[in-house]
Amino acid sequence: MTSPTADAVAPASAARRTPSPLVKMLGLTAGLGVILVVLLMLFVMPSLKSGAHDLPLGIVGSPSDVSQVEAGLAGSAPDAYDTRTFASEDDLRTAIADREIVGGIVLDGTGVQALVASAGSSAISGTVTATAQALAQADGSLAVVTDVVPLPKADPSGIGIGGLAFPLVFGGIVPAVAFRKVFARSLGWAVTGIAAFSVVGGLIVAGVLAFSFGSIAVASFWPVAAAMALGIGALALALAGLQEAFGGKGFTIGAMIMMFVGNPLAGISTTAAWLPGGLGLVGQLLPPGATGTLVRSAAYFGGTGGLTAALTLAAWVAGGILLLAVGARRRAGREAVAEAAEPMPVAVPA
């Protein structure tokens, strides 16, 4: 039997262990402050630290001219470029179109010619142009700029594709929630609904980009639609799988990673090459960044340079389907155990 003294001590001890309102307020304030710092680092630091970092740049010219340019670049823009020598201007143009390099400089003895691809990244093409102009000015000549793969005239800044990050994340989160809730008891219909929305979403985005914004050519409509559909499906199926396998916590963590890591590190407007190396790689491993790369490749480069991104998205789709299957199997097992634990009805004689 518990003594009255022990009964009196227990509530008092519990009261001492309960934090005061002031402590709770200070703890919550500190925790939210840490979250704010993390968000600032994720959303501001990539832009602050972005710039030219080991960008592959081609050079055409005599050995002495090439050596002079490389020395000038090493002094004026250290670590900005990874220079590669090409035998001719045609080879340089082909390498740019194949996305082996971001641009190039041709030295023909009469001046400096810059070859850029604004469709690859306006920021990078502008940097290569500025570099060529600085080289020409130091040599007392003029710089001629040629855009090998230009952006459409209706969207010369590439804003259309550059603004896809948030709609893509939103388009992946919403169907994962909506279809799983509506078809809570039917995993097959939920997956079918997500797949159908992915296709419709891809068609809508490609249609707006092609026929409303003019950000892509009409000929690129179907490739861009397919790339967007794959991206939306990869994100939505992954989140639905996390929810099915790990419940609401799994979905919440996955959605936060996509929104607060995948979104700022996607590099859709500038490409991953413009982000600091490690951050750019992380962004490309997540669906938003991989989708941006694939869409840009499909829209302007005939799919060149998009294979890795497509395989990344396919892996996310496969992972999401695997998680859905594992979660459904676990749920079926729990339901079977619960059903077996229910008492059997006892027949009452009449």
C-alpha positions in Angstrom: 0.0 0.0 0.0 1.3 3.5 -0.9 1.8 5.8 2.0 0.1 9.2 2.1 3.5 10.8 2.2 4.5 9.2 -1.1 1.3 10.2 -2.7 1.9 13.8 -1.7 5.5 13.8 -2.9 4.7 12.5 -6.4 2.6 15.4 -7.6 5.1 17.9 -6.2 8.0 16.1 -8.0 6.0 16.2 -11.3 5.3 19.9 -10.8 9.0 20.6 -10.4 9.9 18.7 -13.6 7.4 20.6 -15.7 9.1 23.6 -17.3 7.8 27.0 -16.5 6.0 29.1 -19.2 9.1 31.3 -19.4 11.4 28.4 -20.1 9.0 27.1 -22.7 8.8 30.5 -24.4 12.6 30.9 -24.4 13.1 27.3 -25.7 10.5 27.8 -28.5 12.0 31.2 -29.4 15.5 29.7 -29.6 14.3 26.7 -31.7 12.4 29.0 -34.2 15.5 31.2 -34.4 17.6 28.2 -35.4 15.1 27.3 -38.1 15.2 30.9 -39.4 19.0 30.7 -39.6 18.8 27.4 -41.5 16.3 28.9 -43.9 18.4 31.9 -44.5 21.4 29.7 -45.3 19.4 27.5 -47.6 17.7 30.3 -49.6 20.3 33.1 -49.5 23.7 31.4 -49.4 23.3 29.6 -52.8 22.6 33.0 -54.5 25.3 34.7 -52.5 28.0 32.1 -53.3 26.9 31.5 -56.9 29.1 32.4 -59.7 31.7 31.1 -62.1 33.4 28.0 -60.7 35.4 25.8 -63.0 33.1 26.4 -65.9 34.3 24.4 -69.0 35.4 27.0 -71.5 36.7 26.2 -75.0 39.5 28.2 -76.7 40.5 28.2 -80.3 43.8 29.9 -81.4 47.5 29.5 -81.8 49.4 27.9 -78.9 50.9 31.2 -77.9 47.5 33.0 -78.0 45.9 30.2 -76.0 48.6 30.3 -73.4 48.3 34.1 -73.1 44.5 33.9 -72.6 44.8 31.1 -70.0 47.4 33.2 -68.1 45.1 36.2 -68.3 42.1 34.2 -67.0 44.2 32.8 -64.2 45.0 36.3 -63.1 41.7 38.0 -63.6 39.3 35.2 -62.8 41.1 32.4 -60.9 39.1 29.2 -60.6 36.4 30.6 -62.8 37.1 28.5 -65.9 38.4 25.1 -66.8 39.8 25.8 -70.2 39.9 23.3 -73.0 41.6 23.8 -76.4 39.8 23.0 -79.7 41.2 22.8 -83.2 38.5 24.9 -85.0 35.5 27.1 -84.5 33.3 24.4 -85.8 34.5 21.9 -83.2 33.9 24.6 -80.6 30.3 25.2 -81.8 29.6 21.5 -81.7 30.9 21.1 -78.2 28.7 24.0 -77.0 25.6 22.5 -78.7 26.4 19.1 -77.1 26.7 20.8 -73.7 30.3 19.7 -73.2 31.3 23.3 -72.6 29.4 26.4 -71.6 31.0 28.7 -74.2 34.1 29.5 -76.0 36.6 32.1 -77.2 38.0 32.2 -80.7 41.3 34.1 -81.3 41.9 34.6 -85.0 44.4 37.4 -85.0 42.0 40.1 -85.8 40.1 40.2 -82.5 38.2 38.1 -80.0 35.0 36.2 -80.8 32.9 34.8 -77.9 30.6 31.9 -78.6 27.9 31.5 -75.9 24.6 29.6 -75.4 22.1 31.8 -73.6 19.6 28.9 -73.6 22.0 27.0 -71.3 22.2 29.9 -68.8 21.8 33.6 -69.3 24.1 34.2 -66.3 26.9 32.0 -67.7 26.6 33.4 -71.2 26.8 36.9 -69.8 29.9 36.0 -67.8 31.6 34.5 -70.9 30.7 37.6 -72.9 32.1 39.9 -70.2 35.3 37.8 -70.1 35.7 38.1 -73.9 35.2 41.8 -73.8 37.8 42.2 -71.1 40.3 40.2 -73.1 39.6 42.3 -76.2 39.9 45.5 -74.4 43.3 44.5 -73.0 44.4 43.6 -76.5 43.1 46.8 -78.0 40.6 45.0 -80.2 36.8 44.4 -80.3 34.9 41.4 -79.1 32.2 39.9 -81.3 29.6 37.8 -79.5 27.7 34.9 -81.2 24.9 33.1 -79.5 25.1 29.5 -80.7 22.0 28.3 -78.8 19.9 31.4 -78.2 16.7 31.7 -76.1 13.4 32.4 -77.9 12.8 36.1 -78.8 9.6 36.0 -76.7 11.5 35.1 -73.6 15.1 36.4 -74.1 15.9 36.2 -70.4 14.7 32.6 -69.9 12.2 33.6 -67.2 9.7 31.0 -68.2 11.8 27.9 -67.4 13.6 29.8 -64.7 10.4 30.1 -62.7 9.5 26.4 -62.7 10.9 25.5 -59.3 8.0 26.4 -57.0 5.2 25.2 -59.4 7.1 21.9 -59.7 7.3 21.4 -56.0 3.7 22.4 -55.4 2.6 20.2 -58.3 4.4 17.3 -56.6 3.1 17.8 -53.1 -0.5 18.5 -53.8 -1.4 15.3 -55.7 0.5 13.1 -53.2 -1.8 14.4 -50.5 -5.0 14.7 -52.5 -5.1 11.3 -54.2 -3.9 9.4 -51.2 -6.6 11.0 -49.1 -9.5 10.5 -51.6 -8.4 6.9 -52.3 -7.3 6.0 -48.8 -8.4 2.4 -49.1 -7.2 1.9 -52.7 -3.5 2.2 -53.3 -3.9 1.3 -57.0 -6.3 4.2 -57.7 -4.1 6.6 -55.8 -1.1 5.7 -57.9 -3.2 5.9 -61.1 -4.5 9.3 -60.0 -0.9 10.6 -59.4 0.3 9.3 -62.7 -2.6 10.9 -64.5 -2.1 14.2 -62.9 1.6 14.1 -63.7 0.8 13.7 -67.4 -1.8 16.4 -67.3 0.5 18.7 -65.3 3.3 18.2 -67.8 1.0 19.0 -70.7 -0.3 22.2 -68.9 3.2 23.5 -68.1 4.5 22.8 -71.6 1.4 24.4 -73.1 1.8 27.5 -71.1 5.5 27.8 -71.9 5.0 27.2 -75.6 1.7 28.9 -76.4 1.3 31.6 -73.7 4.8 32.7 -72.7 6.7 31.7 -75.8 9.5 30.4 -73.6 10.0 27.2 -75.7 9.5 26.4 -79.4 6.3 24.7 -80.4 8.4 21.8 -81.6 9.7 21.2 -78.1 6.2 20.9 -76.6 6.1 17.1 -76.3 9.6 16.6 -75.0 9.1 19.3 -72.4 5.7 17.9 -71.4 7.3 14.5 -71.0 10.1 15.9 -68.9 7.7 17.8 -66.6 5.5 14.8 -66.3 8.4 12.7 -65.2 9.5 15.3 -62.7 6.0 15.8 -61.2 5.6 12.0 -61.0 8.9 11.5 -59.3 8.2 14.0 -56.6 4.6 13.0 -56.0 5.3 9.2 -55.9 8.2 9.7 -53.6 6.2 11.7 -51.2 3.2 9.4 -51.4 5.6 6.4 -50.7 7.1 8.1 -47.7 3.6 8.7 -46.3 2.5 5.2 -46.9 5.7 3.7 -45.4 6.3 6.0 -42.5 3.1 7.9 -42.0 2.6 11.6 -41.7 6.1 12.2 -40.3 7.6 10.6 -43.4 5.6 12.8 -45.7 6.3 15.9 -43.7 10.1 15.4 -43.7 10.1 14.6 -47.4 8.0 17.6 -48.3 10.2 19.9 -46.2 13.4 18.5 -47.9 11.8 19.1 -51.4 10.6 22.6 -50.5 13.5 23.9 -48.4 16.4 22.1 -49.9 15.4 21.0 -53.4 13.8 24.3 -54.3 16.7 26.7 -53.5 19.3 24.3 -54.7 17.5 23.3 -58.0 19.4 25.9 -60.0 16.7 26.0 -62.6 17.1 29.6 -63.6 20.9 29.5 -63.8 21.7 25.8 -64.0 23.6 23.9 -61.4 26.9 24.9 -62.9 26.4 28.4 -61.5 25.9 27.1 -57.9 28.8 26.2 -55.6 29.9 22.7 -56.5 28.6 20.7 -53.5 25.3 22.6 -53.4 24.7 22.2 -57.1 25.3 18.4 -56.9 22.9 18.1 -54.0 20.3 20.0 -55.9 20.7 17.7 -59.0 20.1 14.6 -56.8 16.6 15.8 -55.9 13.6 15.9 -58.2 13.3 19.7 -58.6 16.9 20.2 -59.8 16.9 17.1 -62.0 13.6 18.2 -63.6 15.0 21.6 -64.3 18.0 20.2 -66.1 15.9 17.7 -68.1 13.4 20.4 -69.1 16.2 22.7 -70.3 17.8 20.0 -72.2 14.5 18.9 -73.8 13.5 22.5 -74.6 16.7 23.9 -76.2 19.3 21.1 -76.8 17.3 18.3 -78.2 17.7 16.3 -75.0 21.5 16.5 -75.0 22.8 16.6 -71.5 19.6 15.3 -69.9 20.3 11.6 -69.5 21.7 11.7 -66.0 18.7 13.9 -64.9 16.2 11.5 -66.5 17.8 8.5 -64.8 17.7 10.4 -61.4 14.0 11.0 -61.8 13.4 7.4 -62.9 15.2 6.3 -59.7 12.9 8.5 -57.6 9.8 7.1 -59.3 11.0 3.5 -58.7 11.8 4.4 -55.1 8.4 5.9 -54.5 6.7 2.8 -56.0 8.8 0.6 -53.8 7.9 2.6 -50.7 4.2 2.4 -51.6 4.4 -1.3 -51.9 6.3 -1.7 -48.6 3.9 0.6 -46.8 0.8 -1.3 -48.2 2.3 -4.6 -47.2 2.9 -3.3 -43.6 -0.6 -1.9 -43.4 -2.2 -5.1 -44.6 -0.2 -7.0 -42.0 -1.3 -4.7 -39.2 -4.9 -5.0 -40.3 -4.6 -8.8 -40.4 -3.2 -8.8 -36.9 -6.0 -6.5 -35.6 -8.6 -8.6 -37.2 -7.2 -11.8 -35.7 -7.2 -10.1 -32.3 -10.9 -9.3 -32.4 -13.0 -11.7 -30.2 -15.0 -14.2 -32.0 -18.7 -13.9 -31.6 -20.2 -16.5 -29.2 -23.3 -18.2 -30.3 -26.1 -17.9 -27.6 -28.4 -20.9 -27.5 -32.1 -20.1 -28.1 
